[in-house]
């Protein structure tokens, strides 16, 4: 994960947003999401987990490109609505949603600083 940070133009990040912290937070969310997807006993949730993992990959791409933070904010807003519309079952779903909320709150608090 650190490799792409060396290639990212850090001047595109808002001063208040630490690109290393942002990378750490998306990685934490993705790991919790993957672990929850693997552990769930609800087959009906598997498609939703796959969709959330796909969105996490798109967010990771936006972060790695550095100058796509508006796109990142848009993806976070879409995922926030998605978590609100659908329910992931049991403790696995609760952990995934909590991890997303922690990541989303960081992005929402810092991306607005760039404008």
C-alpha positions in Angstrom: 0.0 0.0 0.0 2.8 2.4 0.8 4.3 1.9 -2.7 1.6 3.8 -4.5 1.9 6.7 -2.0 5.5 7.2 -3.3 4.0 7.7 -6.8 1.1 9.9 -5.7 1.5 13.7 -6.1 1.0 14.6 -2.4 0.5 18.3 -3.4 -3.0 17.4 -4.5 -4.1 16.5 -1.0 -5.6 19.1 1.3 -3.2 20.1 4.0 -5.5 18.8 6.7 -5.8 15.4 5.0 -2.9 13.0 5.5 -2.7 10.7 2.5 -1.0 8.0 4.6 -3.9 8.1 7.2 -6.4 8.0 4.3 -4.7 4.9 2.9 -4.7 3.3 6.3 -8.4 4.0 6.9 -9.5 2.6 3.5 -7.3 -0.5 4.1 -8.9 -1.0 7.6 -12.4 -0.7 6.1 -11.6 -3.1 3.3 -10.1 -5.7 5.6 -13.2 -5.5 7.9 -15.5 -5.7 4.9 -13.7 -8.7 3.5 -13.6 -10.5 6.9 -17.3 -9.9 7.4 -18.0 -11.1 3.9 -16.1 -14.3 4.6 -17.7 -14.8 8.0 -21.3 -14.1 7.2 -23.7 -17.1 7.3 -26.3 -15.2 5.3 -26.1 -16.1 1.6 -28.4 -13.3 0.7 -25.8 -10.8 2.0 -22.9 -12.1 -0.2 -24.0 -10.0 -3.3 -24.1 -6.9 -1.2 -20.7 -7.6 0.3 -19.3 -8.0 -3.2 -20.8 -4.6 -4.2 -19.3 -2.9 -1.2 -15.9 -4.5 -1.9 -16.2 -3.2 -5.5 -16.9 0.3 -4.2 -14.0 0.1 -1.8 -11.7 -0.7 -4.7 -13.0 2.3 -6.6 -12.4 4.5 -3.5 -8.9 3.1 -3.2 -8.3 4.0 -6.8 -9.5 7.5 -6.3 -7.2 7.8 -3.3 -4.2 6.5 -5.1 -4.7 8.9 -8.0 -4.5 11.8 -5.5 -6.3 14.4 -7.6 -9.6 12.5 -7.6 -10.7 13.5 -4.1 -14.0 14.9 -5.3 -14.7 11.5 -6.9 -13.8 9.9 -3.5 -16.3 12.1 -1.7 -19.0 11.2 -4.3 -18.3 7.5 -3.9 -18.5 7.8 -0.1 -21.9 9.6 -0.5 -23.1 6.8 -2.7 -22.0 4.1 -0.3 -23.5 5.9 2.6 -26.9 5.8 0.8 -26.3 2.2 -0.1 -25.7 1.2 3.5 -28.8 3.1 4.4 -31.0 1.3 1.9 -29.8 -2.3 2.5 -29.1 -4.2 5.6 -26.2 -6.5 6.2 -27.2 -9.2 8.7 -25.9 -9.9 12.2 -22.6 -8.9 13.8 -20.7 -9.2 10.5 -22.9 -6.6 9.0 -22.6 -4.4 12.0 -18.8 -4.5 11.9 -18.8 -3.7 8.2 -21.1 -0.7 8.6 -19.2 0.6 11.6 -15.9 0.4 9.7 -17.5 2.2 6.7 -18.8 4.9 9.0 -15.4 5.5 10.5 -13.8 5.8 7.1 -16.7 8.0 5.7 -16.6 10.4 8.6 -12.9 10.9 8.1 -13.4 11.6 4.4 -16.3 13.9 4.9 -14.5 15.9 7.6 -11.4 16.4 5.4 -12.3 16.5 1.8 -14.5 19.6 2.3 -11.3 21.3 3.5 -9.9 21.3 0.0 -12.5 23.7 -1.4 
